[in-house]
Amino acid sequence: MSFAFHSARALVRAAALPRLSYTIASAAGLAAVRSPLGASLGAGLGLLGEMLGEMILRAVPKQRTSHSKKRKRMATKGLKNRHDLVPCSGCGRPKLTAHICLNCYHDIKRKLKDMKRAKEEEAQQV
């Protein structure tokens, strides 16, 4: 059992009040669930607040999910083949469609830096 369930159960026991008491709603004729936690959570909401308070107490799994069940559920999440890889027209290496090839990008960047350095050296010599 989870920690939230234990703490909520301890809260109900500490209050020394019955966990559930059923009353008939006078106007609608519906069965309403009353609890100390539900009453405190939905003080202004009435019947809806009381029912939501009880749902919070029950919203925990009964047992821990086993390793095999988790793995069975995750088995369909494997890697899928990429269909958006194409060869680069400049160097022939694989690249993403509509993206620049990283190899070509680094070559262009290095050449531009070399050109910029050459211009700065010429400017310093003059």
C-alpha positions in Angstrom: 0.0 0.0 0.0 1.2 3.5 -0.7 2.1 6.2 1.8 -0.9 8.4 0.9 -3.3 5.6 1.7 -1.7 4.9 5.0 -1.6 8.5 6.1 -5.2 9.0 5.1 -6.2 5.9 7.0 -4.3 7.1 10.0 -6.1 10.5 9.8 -9.5 8.7 9.8 -8.5 6.5 12.8 -7.0 9.5 14.7 -10.3 11.3 14.4 -12.0 8.3 16.0 -15.0 8.8 13.6 -16.6 6.1 11.5 -15.1 5.8 8.0 -18.3 5.8 6.1 -21.8 6.7 7.1 -24.6 6.8 4.6 -27.3 9.4 4.6 -30.1 10.2 2.2 -29.9 13.5 0.6 -33.2 15.2 1.3 -33.9 17.1 -1.9 -32.4 14.8 -4.5 -33.1 11.5 -2.8 -29.5 10.3 -3.6 -27.2 8.4 -1.3 -24.4 10.7 -0.1 -21.1 9.5 1.3 -19.9 11.4 4.4 -16.5 11.2 5.9 -14.4 13.6 8.1 -11.9 14.1 5.3 -14.6 14.7 2.7 -16.3 17.2 4.9 -13.1 19.1 5.4 -12.1 19.2 1.8 -15.4 20.2 0.4 -16.8 22.5 3.1 -18.5 24.8 0.6 -19.2 22.3 -2.1 -21.8 20.2 -0.4 -22.5 16.7 -1.7 -20.0 16.9 -4.5 -17.2 17.9 -2.1 -18.0 15.0 0.2 -17.9 12.5 -2.7 -14.6 13.9 -4.0 -13.1 13.7 -0.5 -13.9 9.9 -0.4 -12.4 9.4 -3.9 -9.2 10.9 -2.7 -9.0 8.2 -0.1 -9.6 5.5 -2.6 -7.4 6.7 -5.4 -4.4 4.4 -4.7 -3.4 1.1 -6.3 -4.1 -2.0 -4.3 -0.8 -3.6 -5.2 2.6 -2.6 -6.6 3.0 -3.1 -10.3 5.3 -6.0 -10.8 8.5 -5.8 -12.8 7.3 -8.1 -15.5 4.0 -6.2 -16.0 5.9 -2.9 -16.3 8.3 -4.4 -18.8 5.4 -5.9 -20.9 3.8 -2.5 -21.0 7.1 -0.8 -22.0 8.0 -3.5 -24.6 6.2 -1.6 -27.4 8.2 1.6 -26.9 11.3 0.4 -28.7 13.4 2.5 -31.1 12.0 3.0 -34.6 13.8 3.3 -37.9 14.5 6.9 -39.2 13.1 7.7 -42.6 14.3 11.3 -42.8 18.0 10.6 -43.4 19.5 11.4 -46.8 23.0 11.6 -48.1 24.7 15.0 -48.1 25.2 16.4 -51.7 28.6 17.8 -50.7 30.3 15.1 -48.8 28.0 12.1 -49.0 27.6 11.5 -45.3 24.1 11.0 -43.9 22.2 14.1 -42.7 18.7 15.0 -41.8 16.4 16.2 -44.5 16.2 20.0 -44.8 19.2 20.4 -42.4 22.8 21.3 -43.1 25.4 18.5 -42.9 27.5 18.9 -39.7 30.7 17.9 -41.5 30.1 20.5 -44.2 29.1 23.1 -41.6 32.3 22.7 -39.7 34.3 22.9 -42.9 32.6 26.2 -43.9 33.0 27.6 -40.4 36.7 26.8 -40.3 37.2 28.4 -43.8 35.3 31.6 -42.7 37.4 31.9 -39.6 40.6 31.5 -41.6 39.4 34.2 -44.1 38.5 36.5 -41.2 42.0 36.0 -39.6 43.7 36.7 -42.9 41.8 40.0 -43.3 42.6 41.0 -39.7 46.3 40.2 -40.3 46.3 42.3 -43.5 44.6 45.2 -41.7 47.3 45.1 -39.0 50.2 45.0 -41.5 48.9 48.1 -43.3 
